[in-house]
Amino acid sequence: MRFLLFLFLGSLSLAASAAPATQDPAALKAQLQDYYFDAARRGDVPMLETFIEANYSLDTRDSKGYTALILAAYHGQGAAVERLLAAGADACAQDQRGNTALMGAIFKGEIQIARTLMASNCSPDQRNGAGQTAAMYAGLFKRVELLDALKAKGADLNAEDPLGNSAARLASGEIRTAAPR
């Protein structure tokens, strides 16, 4: 399969330079991107290694802004997460809603993957589009084992989202659904 991918990568380069009428470079690029994201979702580290060796852009995004790292974390693919991080994938990258790989791992209950991602140089108080932090996710989804680790990394457990929710409040079961008055 890796050999086929190398052939595919080569044909993509040739198609981009020669652009014969029978091959659509954009379609080839989209197909290659699909293979990359599928490898991340499935945790196919040998396939990801092929992309890495071919200098494929690790932080390529799909239509929702997901990177391979975000997809691997969300789908519980720890070995893929570790390999992508080691190759230089951006752990701080955000999807179109502002969510990170760490937030996805916390949401899905992937505690070990979340711990791996917390070792990156991302701000522990990085916020998504709704103003939520990874610590707020940990509180909301009762991943209390991660709250101390996030606090040790510098997360502000009392920081509030626009509705007035904080990680500490969410962990205690207090959820605000409207902005405080």
Secondary structure by P-SEA (a helix, b strand, c coil): caaaaaaaaaaaaaaaacccccccaaaaaaaaaaaaaaaaaacaaaaaaaaaaacccccccccccccaaaaaaaacaaaaaaaaaaacccccccccccccaaaaaaaacaaaaaaaaaaccccccccccccccaaaaaaaaccccaaaaaaaacccccccccccccaaaaaaccccccccc
